[in-house]
Amino acid sequence: MKRQIAVEVICFLFILLFVYAALNKLLDYQKFSIQIGQSPILTGFGSWLPAVVIGSELALAIMLMFSRLRLFALYGCFSVMIMFTVYIAAILNLGVFIPCSCGGVLEKLGWTEHLIFNCVFVMLALLGIILERSNDGGGTPRKRLITSLSGSMVSSIAVVVGLIFFSGVLRDRRGSFLRLFPSHPVLEKMSYDIKYNSYYLAGATSNHVYLGNTVSPLHMLILSTAEPDTQHVRLNIEGITDQKFWSLRVAVDSPYFYAYDGAVPRIYRGQIDDWKAKRFDHDEEFFLDLVPLGPNSFFVKSLSAETKESVLGKIFTDSPYYYFDSSLLERQVDGVFCTDGIMLHNEEFNRLIYVYRYRNQFLLMDTSLHNIGIGNTIDTVTRAKVKVRAIDSGKTKTLAVPPPAVNNTAATYSHWLFVNSHLLAQNEHPKAHAEASVIDVYDLTSRAYLFSFYVRSPTKSQSLREFVVRNNILISLFIDQVRIYDLNPAFFQTNKDNYARINRKVGRTPV
């Protein structure tokens, strides 16, 4: 009688566990499928494995209710819990991270707690098998029992190992890449409806966001990051009415702001306390893009007069006025479109960064344009897929077809590089990728990938246009929306000594 009661209790616990877990997964099946698909050690099985897991749990729960099927069901419980345990052990030892896909209260447990929880239920299943076989009429020979249990254990381990092995084969064959998604690296703080699609990010501080306007170049919209508050200002630029511009842009680098047009060329500087600016005396060099490095120098991209290819350089307000280095950008196709990219200045470490738009590479330089190193983004596009066509008797080059962008936009803060990528990872769900913009985080010290997170789009038609990161705040600009996020301090610490803890938090071995 005692043995029978013990078996009934064990069966009840398994029924409760499997029904609870299966129903939670069914209630949010899409989320469960995405989480399974994000597993780097189960790549390629996300389409059918979620249904198999849920079906197995429900089938075992039903079988446990019938005495004739109970022994077979307990062997199934033993095998399933062995599989879950081996899978968790693989996650803990292979240094990868995926969100927990258990659902409900179990989702709150860490991976180590999950391992202990599963081991307890493995022992319960083992005890249930022994007691149930004893209840069948005098027990079972020990050798036969050990053989059957060993067979179940070995086959269960073999199934998980086989899935992991073939996952690696599929991943290598597809030449794809994986992303690591920790829980809530950024937390939404507030949002603004700016109503118009002509605004762009001109700069930001921890307290304010500065938006320039392409339609009205002298208009500036200022947003508060602390509370919902907006301010409109008009720039007062000396002599601007006497000059025609192709595209006047504004960059704010507090306490200064700069208005510039590289096609004219003109550069103006003023202070944000009065928004009045005067022209620099030495700004005769044409340029394509500009990033302020301080009150007296600028990081610029231009076209070489000799090769007609893109070059990086600096403009100074004192002698020497210009400096360009044609050896920094690597030509792959035409030297212009294939080297297109995003220019960044990391103020905390005084470093320059150039992120290629059409290939998986970024350059790290000091402010004297000395190459410190080359890093790679996690995708596999090593060569820009750019097709160029010559027009006007070969004098002008244009894109034959729009090339697929690898790195759409980027930002930097402290020892991190943030890259918004358009490419879908092997373990991402297409729907999740379509409804949000993914940002990959890299460590500038080691130039290693850390993890990724999503920035949710206001609507399906609005993708991320630009973003900046300042003092643990991420500011994102969509078509007519600005959203502000706090960086979760559990993942973003300015102290480099916290790298090991951050890597443990995302389940990754430090590089």
C-alpha positions in Angstrom: 0.0 0.0 0.0 2.8 2.4 0.8 4.5 1.7 -2.5 1.3 2.2 -4.3 0.7 5.6 -2.6 4.3 6.7 -3.4 3.7 5.8 -7.1 0.5 7.7 -7.2 2.2 10.8 -5.7 5.0 10.6 -8.2 2.6 10.2 -11.1 0.5 13.1 -9.9 3.7 15.3 -9.7 4.6 14.4 -13.3 1.1 15.0 -14.6 1.0 18.4 -12.8 4.5 19.3 -14.2 3.8 18.3 -17.8 0.3 19.7 -18.1 1.3 23.0 -16.6 4.4 23.3 -18.8 2.6 22.2 -22.0 -0.4 24.6 -21.4 1.9 27.5 -20.8 3.7 26.8 -24.0 0.5 26.4 -26.0 -0.9 29.7 -24.7 2.0 31.5 -26.2 3.2 29.1 -28.9 4.8 31.7 -31.0 7.0 32.9 -28.1 7.9 29.3 -27.3 8.8 28.6 -31.0 11.0 31.7 -31.1 12.8 30.7 -27.9 13.5 27.2 -29.2 14.6 28.7 -32.6 17.1 31.0 -30.7 18.9 28.0 -29.2 22.4 28.0 -30.8 22.7 24.2 -30.1 19.4 23.3 -31.8 19.7 25.3 -35.0 17.5 24.0 -37.8 14.9 22.2 -35.7 12.8 25.2 -34.6 10.0 24.4 -37.1 9.0 21.0 -35.7 10.7 20.5 -32.3 8.3 22.8 -30.3 5.3 20.6 -31.4 7.1 17.4 -30.5 8.0 18.7 -27.0 4.4 19.8 -26.2 2.9 16.6 -27.7 5.3 14.4 -25.7 4.5 16.2 -22.4 0.7 15.9 -22.9 0.9 12.3 -24.1 2.9 11.3 -21.0 0.5 13.1 -18.7 -2.4 11.2 -20.2 -0.6 7.8 -20.1 0.2 8.3 -16.4 -3.5 8.3 -15.7 -4.0 4.7 -16.8 -2.6 1.9 -14.7 -1.9 -0.3 -17.7 0.3 2.4 -19.4 1.8 3.7 -16.2 5.1 1.8 -16.3 5.7 2.6 -19.9 4.8 6.3 -19.1 7.3 6.4 -16.2 10.1 5.2 -18.5 9.0 8.0 -20.9 9.2 10.5 -18.1 12.6 9.2 -17.1 13.9 9.5 -20.7 12.4 13.0 -21.3 13.8 14.4 -18.0 17.2 12.9 -18.9 17.0 14.7 -22.3 16.1 18.0 -20.6 18.9 17.6 -18.1 21.5 16.8 -20.8 20.3 19.8 -22.8 20.7 22.2 -19.8 24.1 20.7 -19.0 25.1 21.4 -22.6 23.9 25.1 -22.3 25.9 25.5 -19.1 29.1 24.0 -20.4 29.2 25.1 -24.0 29.0 28.8 -23.0 25.9 29.8 -25.0 22.7 31.6 -24.0 19.1 31.2 -24.9 16.0 32.4 -23.0 14.2 29.7 -20.9 11.4 28.2 -22.9 9.6 26.3 -20.0 6.9 28.9 -19.5 5.1 30.0 -16.3 6.8 29.9 -13.0 9.5 27.6 -14.3 10.7 30.3 -16.6 11.8 32.4 -13.6 14.4 29.8 -12.6 18.0 30.1 -13.7 19.8 27.4 -15.7 21.5 26.0 -12.6 18.2 25.9 -10.7 16.7 24.2 -13.7 19.4 21.5 -13.6 18.8 20.8 -10.0 15.0 20.7 -10.6 15.4 18.3 -13.4 17.7 16.0 -11.5 15.1 15.8 -8.7 12.5 14.7 -11.2 14.9 12.2 -12.8 15.3 10.6 -9.4 11.5 10.6 -8.9 11.0 8.9 -12.2 13.6 6.3 -11.3 12.0 5.7 -8.0 8.6 5.4 -9.6 9.8 2.8 -12.1 11.3 0.7 -9.3 8.2 0.9 -7.2 5.8 0.2 -10.1 7.8 -2.8 -11.2 7.7 -4.1 -7.7 3.9 -3.7 -7.6 3.6 -5.9 -10.7 4.0 -9.1 -8.8 7.1 -9.7 -6.8 9.5 -7.4 -8.5 11.9 -7.6 -11.4 15.4 -9.1 -11.6 17.9 -6.4 -10.8 20.0 -7.1 -13.9 17.0 -6.7 -16.2 16.0 -3.4 -14.4 19.5 -2.0 -14.7 19.6 -3.0 -18.4 16.3 -1.3 -19.2 17.2 1.9 -17.2 20.7 2.1 -18.8 19.2 1.7 -22.3 16.7 4.5 -21.6 19.5 6.7 -20.3 21.9 6.0 -23.2 19.2 6.5 -25.9 18.1 9.7 -24.3 21.6 11.1 -24.2 22.2 10.0 -27.7 19.1 11.8 -29.0 20.2 15.1 -27.5 23.8 14.7 -28.6 22.6 13.8 -32.1 20.4 16.9 -32.3 23.4 19.1 -31.2 25.7 17.4 -33.7 23.3 17.8 -36.7 22.5 21.3 -35.6 26.2 22.1 -36.1 26.2 20.4 -39.5 23.2 22.4 -40.6 24.6 25.7 -39.3 27.9 25.2 -41.1 26.2 24.1 -44.3 24.0 27.2 -44.3 26.9 29.5 -43.5 24.7 31.5 -41.1 25.3 33.1 -37.8 23.7 33.1 -34.3 22.7 35.8 -31.9 22.5 35.7 -28.1 19.4 37.3 -26.5 19.6 37.9 -22.8 16.4 39.1 -21.0 15.8 42.9 -21.0 19.2 44.5 -21.6 17.3 47.8 -22.3 14.1 49.0 -20.6 11.8 51.5 -22.4 11.6 54.8 -20.5 9.5 57.2 -22.6 8.5 58.0 -26.2 7.7 61.1 -28.3 5.5 61.5 -31.3 7.4 64.1 -33.4 4.7 64.1 -36.1 7.1 64.7 -39.1 9.5 62.4 -40.9 12.0 65.1 -41.8 13.8 65.0 -38.4 17.2 63.4 -37.9 19.4 62.9 -34.8 21.8 65.8 -34.5 23.1 64.8 -31.1 22.3 64.0 -27.5 23.3 64.3 -23.9 22.0 62.4 -20.9 19.4 65.2 -20.5 18.4 66.2 -24.0 17.9 64.9 -27.5 18.7 67.3 -30.4 16.8 66.8 -33.7 17.7 68.6 -36.9 15.3 69.0 -39.8 16.1 68.4 -43.4 13.2 70.5 -44.7 13.8 73.4 -42.3 17.6 73.3 -41.7 17.6 76.2 -39.2 14.9 74.6 -37.0 16.0 72.5 -34.0 13.7 70.3 -31.9 14.9 69.6 -28.3 13.5 66.7 -26.3 14.0 66.0 -22.6 15.1 62.6 -21.5 13.9 63.1 -18.0 10.3 64.1 -18.5 8.0 64.7 -21.4 9.1 68.2 -22.5 9.8 69.7 -26.0 11.5 72.9 -27.1 11.8 74.5 -30.5 14.7 76.8 -31.3 15.9 78.6 -34.4 19.5 78.7 -35.3 21.2 82.1 -35.9 24.0 81.5 -38.4 26.1 84.4 -39.5 25.9 85.2 -43.2 23.8 82.2 -44.1 21.4 84.2 -46.3 24.3 85.0 -48.6 25.2 81.4 -49.3 23.3 78.6 -51.2 23.5 75.1 -49.7 23.0 71.7 -51.1 22.2 70.0 -47.8 22.8 71.9 -44.6 23.2 69.6 -41.6 23.6 70.2 -37.9 25.6 68.3 -35.3 25.5 68.9 -31.6 28.5 68.2 -29.4 27.6 69.9 -26.2 28.3 72.7 -25.4 28.9 73.4 -29.1 26.8 72.9 -32.2 28.0 72.8 -35.8 26.2 73.6 -39.1 27.9 72.2 -42.2 27.5 71.4 -45.9 30.4 69.5 -47.4 29.4 70.2 -51.0 29.7 74.0 -50.6 31.8 73.6 -48.4 31.0 75.5 -45.2 31.4 74.8 -41.5 29.8 77.0 -38.7 30.3 76.7 -35.0 28.3 78.1 -32.1 27.2 77.4 -28.6 23.9 75.8 -27.5 23.3 78.5 -24.9 22.4 81.1 -27.5 22.3 79.0 -30.8 24.4 81.6 -32.7 27.2 80.4 -35.0 30.0 81.8 -37.0 31.9 80.4 -40.0 35.3 78.8 -39.7 38.1 80.6 -41.5 39.5 77.3 -43.0 36.8 75.2 -44.5 37.6 75.1 -48.2 38.0 71.3 -48.4 35.0 69.4 -49.8 33.8 66.4 -47.8 31.0 63.9 -47.8 30.3 63.5 -44.0 31.6 65.1 -40.8 31.8 64.2 -37.1 32.9 66.8 -34.6 35.9 65.7 -32.4 36.0 68.9 -30.3 35.8 72.6 -30.8 38.8 72.7 -33.2 38.8 69.5 -35.3 36.5 67.2 -37.3 36.6 63.6 -38.5 35.5 63.6 -42.2 35.1 61.4 -45.2 35.9 62.8 -48.6 36.8 61.7 -52.2 40.4 61.5 -53.2 41.2 64.0 -56.0 43.6 61.4 -57.6 41.7 58.1 -57.3 38.2 59.4 -56.9 37.7 56.9 -54.1 36.5 57.5 -50.5 39.1 58.5 -48.0 39.0 59.3 -44.3 40.6 62.4 -42.8 40.6 65.3 -40.4 39.9 69.0 -40.8 41.6 71.4 -38.3 40.9 75.0 -37.4 44.6 75.7 -37.2 47.6 74.6 -39.2 47.8 72.1 -40.9 44.2 72.5 -42.0 43.6 69.2 -43.7 44.9 65.6 -43.5 43.6 62.5 -45.4 44.7 58.9 -45.2 43.9 56.9 -48.3 45.2 53.6 -46.8 42.5 53.2 -44.1 39.5 52.1 -46.3 39.8 48.8 -48.1 38.6 48.9 -51.7 36.7 45.8 -52.8 34.7 46.9 -55.9 34.8 50.6 -56.8 36.3 52.3 -53.7 33.2 54.5 -53.2 30.0 52.5 -52.7 31.8 49.4 -51.4 33.5 51.4 -48.7 30.4 53.3 -47.6 29.9 53.3 -43.8 29.0 55.0 -40.5 31.5 57.4 -38.9 31.6 57.4 -35.0 33.6 59.2 -32.3 33.8 57.4 -29.0 34.2 60.3 -26.5 34.9 58.2 -23.4 38.1 56.6 -24.9 38.7 59.2 -27.6 38.6 56.7 -30.4 37.3 56.9 -34.0 35.2 54.0 -35.5 34.2 53.4 -39.0 31.5 50.7 -39.5 31.3 49.4 -43.1 27.7 49.4 -44.3 27.9 46.5 -46.8 30.4 44.1 -45.2 31.0 42.6 -41.7 33.8 44.8 -40.7 34.6 47.9 -38.6 37.8 50.0 -38.2 39.1 51.2 -34.9 41.4 54.3 -34.9 42.9 56.8 -32.6 42.1 60.5 -33.2 45.3 60.8 -35.3 43.8 58.3 -37.7 46.3 55.6 -36.8 44.7 52.2 -37.3 44.4 50.4 -34.0 42.6 47.3 -35.3 39.9 45.7 -37.4 36.9 44.0 -36.0 34.2 41.9 -37.5 30.5 41.8 -37.0 28.9 38.4 -36.5 27.3 38.0 -39.9 29.1 36.2 -42.7 29.1 38.9 -45.4 32.9 39.4 -45.9 32.6 41.1 -49.3 30.3 44.0 -50.3 27.6 42.9 -52.7 27.8 46.1 -54.7 27.2 46.3 -58.5 28.3 49.6 -60.1 27.4 51.1 -63.5 29.2 53.9 -65.3 27.1 56.7 -66.8 27.9 60.0 -68.6 30.6 58.4 -70.7 32.2 56.8 -67.7 32.6 60.1 -65.8 30.0 59.2 -63.1 29.4 55.9 -61.3 26.1 54.8 -59.9 24.6 51.7 -58.3 23.2 49.2 -60.8 20.9 47.7 -58.1 20.5 48.6 -54.4 23.0 46.5 -52.4 21.9 44.6 -49.4 22.8 46.5 -46.3 24.7 44.6 -43.6 25.1 47.3 -40.9 22.3 49.8 -41.2 23.4 52.3 -38.5 25.6 52.3 -35.4 26.4 54.1 -32.2 29.1 53.9 -29.5 29.4 54.6 -25.8 32.0 53.7 -23.2 33.7 50.4 -24.3 30.7 49.3 -26.4 29.8 49.4 -30.1 26.1 49.1 -31.0 25.3 48.0 -34.5 21.8 47.8 -36.0 21.9 45.0 -38.5 19.4 44.1 -41.2 20.4 40.5 -41.5 18.4 37.7 -40.0 20.3 35.3 -37.7 19.8 31.5 -38.0 18.2 31.4 -34.5 15.8 34.4 -35.1 12.2 34.1 -35.8 11.3 36.1 -39.1 8.2 37.6 -37.5 10.1 38.9 -34.5 12.8 40.3 -36.8 10.2 42.0 -39.0 8.4 43.7 -36.0 11.6 45.0 -34.3 15.1 46.3 -35.1 17.9 44.2 -33.7 21.0 45.8 -32.2 24.2 43.8 -31.7 26.6 44.8 -28.9 30.4 44.5 -29.3 33.2 45.0 -26.8 35.6 47.6 -28.3 38.5 46.4 -26.1 38.5 42.9 -27.5 36.4 43.7 -30.6 34.3 40.6 -29.6 30.5 40.2 -30.0 28.7 40.1 -26.6 24.9 39.8 -27.2 21.9 41.4 -29.0 18.6 42.9 -28.1 15.4 44.1 -29.9 14.2 47.7 -30.2 10.5 47.4 -30.8 9.1 49.3 -33.8 6.0 51.6 -33.2 4.3 50.0 -36.2 5.3 47.3 -38.8 6.0 50.1 -41.4 8.5 51.9 -39.1 12.0 50.6 -38.9 14.9 52.1 -36.9 16.4 55.0 -38.8 19.1 56.2 -36.3 20.0 55.8 -32.7 22.6 57.2 -30.2 23.8 56.1 -26.8 24.7 58.6 -24.1 25.3 57.9 -20.4 23.4 54.7 -20.2 20.5 56.0 -22.3 19.6 54.8 -25.8 17.7 57.2 -28.0 16.1 55.6 -31.1 14.6 57.5 -34.0 11.9 55.9 -36.2 10.0 57.7 -39.0 8.0 60.0 -36.7 8.7 58.5 -33.3 11.5 58.9 -30.8 11.8 56.2 -28.1 14.2 56.5 -25.1 15.5 53.4 -23.3 17.5 52.9 -20.1 20.5 50.5 -20.4 20.0 47.8 -17.9 23.0 48.1 -15.4 23.1 44.3 -15.1 24.5 44.2 -18.6 26.0 47.6 -19.1 28.6 48.7 -16.6 31.2 51.3 -17.4 33.7 49.6 -15.1 35.7 47.1 -17.2 36.2 44.9 -14.2 32.5 43.9 -14.6 33.2 42.1 -17.9 33.3 38.7 -16.4 30.0 39.2 -14.6 28.4 40.5 -17.8 29.6 37.5 -19.7 28.3 35.2 -17.0 25.0 37.0 -17.2 24.5 36.3 -20.9 25.9 32.8 -20.6 29.1 33.5 -22.6 32.7 32.6 -22.0 34.8 35.9 -22.1 36.9 36.2 -25.2 
